[in-house]
Amino acid sequence: MLWTWNMNDEPSLKRKTLNYIKSTASHVKNRLKKVSQQIWRDRVHQCRSNECRYYVKKKDRCRHKRCGCPIAKKAIRESENCPLGFWKQ
């Protein structure tokens, strides 16, 4: 049977928690460095555009299984990237 992505699918709370812990550990290891305001805006715009099928406007969150993060918070961290490769480095 072919698996299809359902708009109601998103990472479990456990997966989101693990993703957040890994994200925070990377951010701390990177000395809490943040991207410039322009890069942050570009990243957020990429997520909020219609290109990303995992973005949920109502929650301002990514539903990709390797993410599940609040976009505005994740996009500010220099150590982070988009699991689908939408963010330019």
C-alpha positions as CSV (number, residue, x, y, z in Angstrom):
1,M,0.0,0.0,0.0
2,L,1.3,3.4,-0.9
3,W,1.6,5.8,2.0
4,T,0.2,9.3,1.3
5,W,0.7,12.4,3.5
6,N,-2.3,13.5,5.3
7,M,-2.7,17.1,6.4
8,N,-3.6,15.9,9.9
9,D,-0.3,14.0,10.2
10,E,2.3,15.6,12.3
11,P,5.1,14.5,14.7
12,S,3.9,13.1,18.0
13,L,4.5,15.1,21.1
14,K,7.4,12.8,22.0
15,R,9.0,13.3,18.6
16,K,8.5,17.1,18.8
17,T,10.1,17.1,22.3
18,L,13.1,15.1,21.0
19,N,13.4,17.4,18.0
20,Y,13.3,20.4,20.3
21,I,15.9,19.0,22.6
22,K,18.3,18.2,19.7
23,S,17.7,21.7,18.3
24,T,18.4,23.3,21.6
25,A,21.6,21.2,22.1
26,S,22.8,22.3,18.7
27,H,22.0,25.9,19.4
28,V,24.0,25.8,22.7
29,K,26.9,24.0,21.0
30,N,26.9,26.8,18.4
31,R,27.2,29.3,21.3
32,L,23.6,30.5,20.9
33,K,24.4,32.3,17.7
34,K,21.5,33.9,15.8
35,V,21.1,34.8,12.2
36,S,20.6,38.3,11.0
37,Q,17.2,39.8,10.9
38,Q,17.2,39.6,7.1
39,I,18.1,35.9,7.1
40,W,15.4,35.3,9.7
41,R,12.8,37.1,7.6
42,D,13.8,35.1,4.5
43,R,13.6,31.8,6.4
44,V,10.2,32.6,7.8
45,H,9.0,33.7,4.4
46,Q,10.1,30.5,2.9
47,C,8.2,28.4,5.4
48,R,5.1,30.6,5.2
49,S,5.0,30.5,1.4
50,N,2.9,27.9,-0.4
51,E,6.1,26.0,-1.5
52,C,6.2,24.1,1.8
53,R,3.4,21.6,2.1
54,Y,4.2,20.9,5.8
55,Y,3.6,24.5,7.0
56,V,0.5,25.0,9.2
57,K,-0.6,28.6,9.2
58,K,-3.0,28.3,12.1
59,K,-0.1,27.1,14.4
60,D,2.8,28.8,12.6
61,R,4.5,25.4,12.8
62,C,6.1,22.9,10.5
63,R,4.6,19.4,10.5
64,H,7.6,17.6,8.9
65,K,8.6,14.5,11.0
66,R,12.1,15.9,11.5
67,C,10.8,19.2,12.6
68,G,7.5,20.1,14.2
69,C,8.9,23.3,15.4
70,P,7.5,26.8,15.8
71,I,8.9,28.5,12.7
72,A,9.7,31.9,14.2
73,K,11.7,30.4,17.0
74,K,13.6,27.8,14.9
75,A,14.4,30.3,12.1
76,I,16.4,32.6,14.4
77,R,18.9,29.9,15.3
78,E,22.1,29.8,13.1
79,S,22.6,26.1,13.8
80,E,19.2,25.1,12.4
81,N,18.1,24.3,8.9
82,C,15.0,23.2,7.0
83,P,14.6,19.4,6.7
84,L,13.4,20.0,3.2
85,G,16.3,22.3,2.2
86,F,14.2,25.4,1.7
87,W,16.5,27.7,3.8
88,K,19.5,29.0,2.0
89,Q,22.6,28.8,4.1
